[in-house]
Amino acid sequence: MRKVIEIIAGLCADMGVTEWRQSAYQLRQFKKLFRQVQRLKYSTAKDPEKRAAKQEAVRQAHRDYLAAAEVLLARVRETLWMLLVGQVPAAFLEPVELYLVHAERQIDQIRRRVLLGQIIPHNEKVFSLFQPHTEWISKGKAGVPVELGLRVAVVEDQYRFILHHQVMQKTTDDQVAAPLLTETRARYPRITSASFDKSFHSPNNQTELAAMIPQVVMPKKGKLSLVQVEREHDPAFIHLRHQHSAVESAINDLEVHGLDLCLDHGIDGFKRYVALAVVARNIQRVGALLRQQKAEARERQRGSYRRAA
């Protein structure tokens, strides 16, 4: 609603129309209703009458909030029609119409969730108006159980260089494992082993990946059969699994080199930001290796001086 009112008021000011000259006041009044809805909490009292009274107060506050929103939206539609008749280019009105659609969706979802007691399906939810590709990521970790953003899968080699990456839009780990390894092997055909997190496991993935490379390290979810226990206790499996923890440092390095917060816009901007972070990380890794080589060369030179002495 804030964007709808700000844009339509700006258009009217540019056209010399006084229809929304009190837009700042109207927005403040609407925001007061929003704050009242935010402050209200459902009662935890044991008395059924008190709980019912509190629930009704919550529902009434939402009714007032939605009614005010619908009144403002009706005025916006009238203004849009007036501007369109006044020969304002339709391209100028598109941003308002976009946010109108979001406002109508939000009104519908609030009415269904609060007033009708329905559960909104996950695929109908929008987590960002300005970055619509944003997804709800359930991490299941203590302290940070959920995040808003997009998942990114990375492939790192034994020298800690990132060989490949993929931005995962509406995709889970188990769906990306086989395509990710296929694309990586197309670039680096000499890969002989690969280690994955447990979240990548699925019976199909185990079969497909085993047909691609000799050694696949992918712990199985849930209870293990005797064959699976034997496979996961194999020394080669354990050795490669221990090396897998190094990928956590790659994730941290990517965050340090730009992926902690994406400052670009849109899904194309996000993908570009990820790719640049990967390049920056690999360049930093080259620098670290060069510094290490120089330090080892100096150490060897000092060692030869000591032996001569």
C-alpha positions in Angstrom: 0.0 0.0 0.0 2.9 2.4 0.7 4.3 1.9 -2.8 0.8 2.2 -4.4 0.2 5.5 -2.6 3.6 6.9 -3.2 3.7 6.2 -6.9 0.1 7.3 -7.6 0.7 10.5 -5.6 3.9 11.2 -7.6 2.1 10.7 -10.9 -0.7 13.1 -9.9 1.8 15.7 -8.7 3.7 15.5 -12.1 0.4 15.9 -14.0 -0.8 18.8 -11.8 -3.7 16.7 -10.4 -4.7 17.4 -6.7 -6.4 14.1 -6.2 -3.7 12.8 -3.8 -2.4 16.0 -2.2 -3.1 14.5 1.3 -1.3 11.2 0.5 1.2 11.6 3.3 -1.6 12.0 5.9 -3.6 9.1 4.4 -0.6 6.9 4.6 0.1 7.8 8.2 -3.6 7.0 9.1 -3.3 3.7 7.3 -0.1 2.9 9.0 -1.7 3.5 12.4 -4.2 0.7 11.6 -1.3 -1.5 10.6 0.5 -0.9 13.9 -2.7 -1.7 15.9 -2.9 -5.0 14.1 0.8 -5.7 14.9 0.4 -4.9 18.6 -2.6 -7.2 19.2 -1.7 -10.7 20.5 -4.0 -13.7 20.9 -5.0 -14.4 24.5 -3.5 -17.3 26.5 -6.1 -16.9 29.3 -7.7 -20.1 30.6 -11.1 -18.4 30.6 -12.8 -19.3 27.3 -14.8 -16.0 27.3 -11.7 -13.9 27.7 -10.0 -15.8 24.9 -13.0 -15.4 22.6 -13.2 -11.7 23.3 -9.5 -11.2 22.5 -9.8 -13.2 19.3 -12.8 -11.1 18.2 -10.8 -7.9 19.0 -8.0 -9.2 16.8 -10.4 -10.1 13.9 -12.1 -6.7 14.2 -8.8 -4.8 14.0 -8.0 -6.8 10.8 -11.5 -6.0 9.4 -10.8 -2.3 10.0 -7.4 -2.6 8.4 -8.6 -4.4 5.3 -11.6 -2.1 4.9 -9.3 1.0 4.9 -7.0 -0.8 2.4 -9.9 -1.5 0.1 -11.2 2.1 0.2 -7.7 3.4 -0.7 -7.4 0.8 -3.5 -10.8 1.9 -4.9 -9.6 5.5 -5.0 -6.3 4.4 -6.7 -8.3 2.6 -9.4 -10.4 5.7 -10.1 -7.3 7.8 -10.3 -5.6 5.4 -12.7 -8.6 5.5 -15.0 -8.6 9.3 -14.9 -4.9 9.4 -15.7 -5.3 6.9 -18.5 -8.1 9.0 -20.0 -5.8 12.1 -19.6 -3.4 10.5 -22.1 -0.8 9.4 -19.5 1.3 6.6 -21.1 0.3 3.2 -19.9 4.0 2.4 -19.2 4.0 5.0 -16.4 1.0 3.3 -14.8 2.4 -0.3 -14.8 4.3 0.0 -11.5 1.1 1.0 -9.7 -0.8 -1.9 -11.3 1.9 -4.3 -10.2 1.7 -3.2 -6.6 -2.1 -3.2 -6.9 -2.0 -6.9 -7.7 0.2 -7.5 -4.6 -2.1 -5.5 -2.4 -5.2 -7.5 -3.6 -3.3 -10.8 -3.0 -2.3 -9.7 0.5 -5.8 -8.6 1.4 -7.1 -12.0 0.2 -4.5 -13.9 2.2 -5.1 -11.9 5.4 -8.8 -12.4 5.1 -8.4 -16.1 4.6 -5.8 -16.6 7.3 -7.2 -14.4 10.1 -10.9 -14.1 9.5 -11.6 -17.5 8.0 -8.9 -19.5 9.8 -7.5 -21.0 6.7 -3.8 -22.1 6.1 -2.2 -20.3 3.2 -0.4 -22.8 0.9 3.4 -22.2 0.8 3.4 -21.8 -3.0 1.0 -18.8 -2.7 3.2 -16.9 -0.3 5.4 -14.0 -1.4 8.5 -13.2 0.7 9.7 -10.1 -1.1 7.8 -7.6 -3.3 11.0 -6.1 -4.6 12.9 -9.4 -5.1 10.2 -11.9 -6.0 12.7 -14.7 -6.5 13.3 -14.7 -2.7 12.5 -18.1 -1.1 11.9 -19.3 2.5 14.9 -21.6 3.4 14.4 -23.9 6.3 17.9 -24.5 7.6 17.0 -26.5 10.8 20.0 -25.1 12.6 20.1 -23.7 16.1 20.1 -20.0 16.2 19.2 -19.6 12.5 16.4 -22.0 11.8 15.2 -20.2 8.6 16.6 -17.7 6.1 15.3 -15.6 3.2 17.2 -15.8 -0.1 18.2 -18.5 -2.6 20.3 -21.6 -2.2 23.6 -21.9 -4.0 25.3 -25.2 -4.6 29.1 -25.1 -5.0 31.6 -27.7 -6.2 35.1 -27.4 -4.6 38.2 -29.5 -5.5 40.9 -30.8 -3.3 42.9 -27.6 -3.8 40.0 -25.5 -2.5 39.1 -23.9 -5.9 35.4 -23.6 -6.8 35.0 -25.5 -10.0 31.3 -25.0 -10.6 28.2 -23.4 -8.9 24.5 -23.3 -9.5 21.8 -21.0 -8.2 18.9 -23.2 -7.0 15.6 -21.6 -7.9 12.7 -23.6 -6.5 15.0 -26.6 -6.4 16.1 -28.8 -3.5 19.5 -30.5 -2.9 18.3 -33.9 -4.0 17.1 -32.5 -7.3 20.3 -30.8 -8.2 23.0 -33.5 -7.4 23.0 -35.4 -10.7 22.8 -32.3 -13.0 25.5 -30.5 -10.9 28.0 -33.4 -11.2 27.2 -34.0 -14.9 28.0 -30.3 -15.7 31.1 -30.5 -13.6 32.4 -33.6 -15.2 31.8 -32.1 -18.7 34.3 -29.4 -17.7 36.6 -31.6 -15.6 36.4 -35.2 -16.9 39.1 -36.6 -14.7 37.0 -36.4 -11.5 37.1 -39.8 -9.8 35.3 -39.1 -6.5 32.7 -36.7 -5.1 31.4 -36.1 -1.6 27.9 -34.7 -0.9 25.9 -33.7 2.1 23.3 -36.0 3.5 20.6 -33.6 2.1 21.5 -34.6 -1.5 20.6 -38.3 -0.8 18.0 -40.1 -2.7 17.9 -43.7 -4.1 18.0 -42.3 -7.7 20.9 -40.0 -6.9 22.9 -42.9 -5.4 22.4 -45.0 -8.6 23.0 -42.2 -11.1 26.1 -40.8 -9.5 27.6 -44.3 -9.0 27.3 -44.7 -12.7 29.2 -41.5 -13.4 32.3 -41.8 -11.1 34.0 -44.6 -9.2 33.6 -43.2 -5.7 30.5 -41.5 -4.5 30.4 -40.3 -0.8 26.7 -39.5 0.0 25.5 -40.5 3.5 22.1 -42.0 3.5 19.2 -40.5 5.5 17.5 -42.6 8.1 18.2 -46.1 9.2 21.0 -47.9 7.4 20.9 -51.5 6.1 23.9 -53.8 6.7 25.2 -53.2 3.2 24.9 -49.4 3.7 26.6 -49.6 7.1 29.5 -51.5 5.5 29.8 -49.0 2.7 29.8 -46.0 5.0 32.4 -47.6 7.3 34.8 -48.3 4.4 38.1 -46.5 5.0 38.0 -44.8 1.6 34.4 -43.5 2.3 35.5 -42.2 5.7 38.6 -40.5 4.3 36.7 -38.6 1.7 34.0 -37.8 4.1 36.5 -36.2 6.5 37.7 -34.0 3.6 34.2 -32.8 2.9 34.1 -30.5 5.9 36.5 -28.2 4.1 33.6 -27.0 1.9 32.3 -25.1 5.0 35.3 -22.8 4.7 34.5 -22.2 1.0 30.9 -21.2 2.0 32.4 -18.8 4.6 34.9 -17.4 2.1 32.1 -16.8 -0.5 30.2 -14.8 2.2 33.3 -12.8 3.0 33.8 -12.1 -0.8 30.3 -10.6 -1.4 27.6 -13.3 -0.9 26.7 -12.4 2.7 24.4 -9.8 1.2 23.5 -9.3 -2.4 23.3 -5.6 -3.4 22.2 -6.2 -6.9 18.5 -6.5 -8.1 16.5 -9.2 -9.8 17.4 -12.8 -10.4 19.9 -11.9 -13.1 21.6 -9.6 -10.7 21.7 -12.2 -8.1 23.3 -14.8 -10.4 25.8 -12.2 -11.5 26.7 -11.4 -7.9 27.2 -15.1 -7.2 29.4 -15.6 -10.2 31.6 -12.6 -9.2 31.9 -13.9 -5.7 33.1 -17.2 -7.0 35.7 -15.5 -9.2 36.8 -13.3 -6.3 37.2 -16.4 -4.0 39.3 -18.2 -6.6 41.5 -15.2 -7.2 42.0 -14.9 -3.4 42.9 -18.6 -3.3 45.5 -18.1 -6.1 47.0 -15.3 -4.0 47.1 -17.5 -0.9 49.0 -20.2 -2.8 51.5 -17.7 -4.2 52.1 -16.3 -0.7 52.6 -19.8 0.6 55.1 -20.7 -2.2 57.1 -17.5 -1.5 57.1 -18.2 2.2 58.3 -21.8 1.6 61.0 -20.5 -0.8 62.3 -18.1 1.9 62.3 -20.9 4.5 64.3 -23.2 2.2 66.8 -20.4 1.6 67.2 -19.7 5.3 67.7 -23.5 5.8 70.5 -23.6 3.3 72.2 -20.7 5.2 71.9 -22.6 8.5 73.5 -25.7 7.0 76.3 -23.7 5.5 77.0 -22.1 8.9 
